[in-house]
Amino acid sequence: MVVGAALAAVVALPGCAPAGYNAADYGNAAEPASNDITATPGATADAEATAEPTAPADPADGEANTPEVSDELATTSLTGSKVPRMGKVVEDQDGFVLYRFDDDKDDPAKSNCNGDCAEVWPPALTNDGKPTLKGVKADLVGTVTRADGTKQLTLKGWPLYRYLGDKKPGQWKGQNVGGKWFVINPDGTKNLTCLPAISKPVAPPADDEAEAGAEGAAEDSGSDYSY
């Protein structure tokens, strides 16, 4: 039965998946989305994702000590959308595709991407934990407190990130980077519709203009960073 299911998964793959790919090797990629729409831990939904209110995901204690995130850095909306070849994705208010990281935890939620990692994979930060939702179920959205005290949006417990290598809305160059980063579906599972060969992440941003040329070269060839 297991072998048959694996073969069926391989047969169903589009041409962009590498030879020998098996969905069973990638965690909960095929995990079904919840059919229940209860309350989100702090998110607000439009007509497509209504929910009954419940208590916030994070306790009120310590709220005063949470660092404020600038409007420029905050993620204010999550939209379930579709892009060519990859299919279902979640985009932020600027149309950039969001990702999840295998080294993170979802139960309870925890982000393990800090320092240079967070420079390459900017976290979806929030102040109030109330992004506008469209095509994303409200009960799947929550927040997690990062190591620096800021709050990051989560989807089905998985912290959400952009990728520095995506230069335009709708791009998904972060797919399968390091074999640990994946486009996230609107239900919180990994989107493995298209799985390119494992690639290296781009280098962190240069500290000054003198390093800009080196950064550009690193983006073309991939860095040696482990995240």
C-alpha positions in Angstrom: 0.0 0.0 0.0 2.8 2.5 0.9 4.8 1.7 -2.2 1.7 2.1 -4.3 0.8 5.4 -2.8 4.4 6.7 -3.3 4.4 5.6 -7.0 1.1 7.4 -7.5 2.5 10.6 -6.0 5.4 10.5 -8.3 3.2 9.9 -11.4 1.1 12.9 -10.4 4.1 15.3 -10.3 4.5 18.0 -12.8 7.7 18.3 -14.9 9.5 20.6 -12.5 9.9 18.0 -9.7 13.2 16.2 -9.6 13.6 12.5 -10.3 13.1 10.3 -7.3 10.9 12.9 -5.5 8.5 11.4 -2.9 6.0 13.6 -1.0 6.3 11.3 2.0 9.9 12.6 2.5 8.5 16.2 3.1 6.6 16.0 6.3 2.9 17.0 6.3 2.8 18.2 2.7 -0.4 16.2 2.1 -2.0 16.9 5.4 -5.6 18.1 4.8 -6.7 21.5 5.8 -9.1 21.9 8.7 -12.8 22.1 7.7 -13.6 24.1 10.8 -13.5 27.9 10.8 -13.4 28.9 14.4 -11.6 31.9 15.8 -8.1 33.1 14.9 -5.7 34.0 17.6 -5.9 37.7 16.8 -6.5 37.8 13.0 -9.3 39.6 11.3 -11.0 38.1 8.3 -13.1 39.3 5.4 -16.3 37.7 4.1 -14.3 34.7 2.8 -12.8 33.8 6.2 -15.3 34.8 8.9 -14.9 33.5 12.4 -16.3 33.8 15.9 -14.1 35.7 18.4 -12.0 34.0 21.0 -9.1 34.9 23.3 -5.9 36.2 21.7 -3.2 33.6 20.9 -0.6 35.3 23.2 -1.2 36.1 26.8 -1.6 39.8 27.7 1.3 39.6 30.2 4.4 41.3 28.7 2.5 43.1 25.9 4.0 46.4 27.0 7.5 45.0 26.6 6.9 43.8 23.0 9.0 45.9 20.6 7.0 48.0 18.2 7.4 47.2 14.5 7.3 50.0 12.0 4.5 50.1 9.5 7.1 49.5 6.7 8.1 46.2 8.3 4.7 44.9 9.4 2.7 42.3 7.5 -0.8 43.6 7.4 -2.6 41.0 5.2 -2.5 37.4 4.2 -4.1 36.4 0.9 -4.5 32.9 -0.5 -3.7 33.2 -4.2 -2.3 31.2 -7.1 0.9 31.7 -9.2 2.0 30.0 -12.4 3.5 26.5 -12.0 3.4 26.6 -8.2 -0.3 27.0 -7.8 -1.6 27.8 -4.3 0.4 30.3 -2.3 0.0 32.8 0.5 1.0 36.4 -0.3 1.5 39.4 1.9 0.1 42.9 1.3 2.8 43.5 -1.3 2.1 40.4 -3.2 5.2 38.5 -2.1 5.0 34.8 -1.6 5.5 33.5 1.9 7.4 30.5 3.1 7.8 28.1 6.1 11.0 26.6 7.5 11.5 23.0 8.5 13.8 23.9 11.4 11.0 25.9 13.0 8.3 24.3 15.3 4.6 24.4 14.9 3.3 22.9 18.2 4.0 25.1 20.0 5.1 27.6 17.4 8.7 28.6 17.5 11.0 30.5 15.0 14.6 29.3 14.7 15.5 31.8 12.0 17.4 34.7 13.6 20.4 36.9 12.9 21.7 36.6 9.3 18.9 34.0 8.6 16.3 36.6 9.3 18.1 39.0 7.0 17.7 36.5 4.1 14.3 35.3 5.3 12.5 38.4 6.7 9.9 37.3 9.2 6.2 38.3 8.7 6.2 40.7 11.7 3.1 42.1 13.3 2.1 44.5 16.1 -1.5 43.5 16.7 -1.6 40.0 15.2 -4.6 41.1 13.2 -3.8 40.8 9.5 -6.6 41.2 6.9 -7.4 37.7 5.6 -8.6 36.6 2.2 -8.6 33.0 1.1 -6.9 32.0 4.4 -8.9 30.5 7.3 -8.9 32.7 10.3 -8.6 29.8 12.8 -5.2 28.9 11.3 -3.6 32.3 11.8 -1.7 33.2 15.0 1.5 34.7 16.3 4.7 33.7 17.9 7.1 35.8 19.9 10.6 35.8 18.4 13.9 35.8 20.2 14.2 39.6 19.9 10.7 40.0 21.4 8.9 41.0 18.2 5.8 39.1 17.1 5.6 37.0 13.9 2.6 35.8 12.1 2.0 32.0 11.9 -0.1 29.8 9.8 -1.2 26.5 11.3 1.5 27.1 13.8 4.3 27.7 11.3 6.1 31.1 11.3 5.8 32.9 8.0 8.7 34.5 6.0 9.5 36.3 2.8 12.6 35.5 0.8 15.3 38.1 0.0 15.9 36.3 -3.3 12.3 37.1 -4.5 12.7 40.4 -6.3 9.1 40.7 -7.6 5.6 39.9 -6.3 4.6 36.4 -7.2 8.2 34.9 -7.4 9.0 31.8 -5.4 12.8 31.4 -5.8 12.9 30.3 -2.1 11.2 27.0 -2.9 13.4 24.1 -1.6 16.3 26.3 -0.7 18.6 24.2 1.5 16.0 21.5 1.3 14.3 23.2 4.3 12.3 26.2 2.9 9.0 25.8 1.2 6.2 27.8 -0.2 3.3 27.6 2.2 -0.2 26.6 1.2 -3.2 28.6 2.5 -3.9 25.6 4.8 -0.4 25.8 6.4 1.0 22.7 4.7 4.0 22.8 2.3 3.3 23.4 -1.4 5.2 20.7 -3.3 3.5 21.2 -6.6 6.8 22.2 -8.1 10.0 21.1 -6.3 13.2 22.4 -8.0 16.5 20.9 -7.1 17.9 22.0 -3.7 19.6 25.3 -4.0 21.7 27.6 -1.8 20.2 30.8 -0.2 21.3 34.2 -1.3 23.8 36.0 0.9 22.6 38.5 3.6 22.4 42.1 2.5 25.7 44.0 2.2 26.6 46.3 5.1 27.6 49.1 2.8 27.8 50.1 -0.9 31.3 48.8 -1.2 30.0 45.3 -0.7 27.1 45.6 -3.1 29.1 44.0 -6.0 30.0 41.0 -3.9 26.4 40.7 -2.8 25.2 40.6 -6.4 27.6 37.8 -7.2 26.5 35.8 -4.2 22.8 36.2 -5.3 23.7 34.7 -8.7 25.7 31.8 -7.5 24.1 31.1 -4.1 25.7 31.4 -0.7 27.3 28.9 1.6 25.0 29.7 4.5 23.3 26.8 6.1 19.8 28.4 6.5 
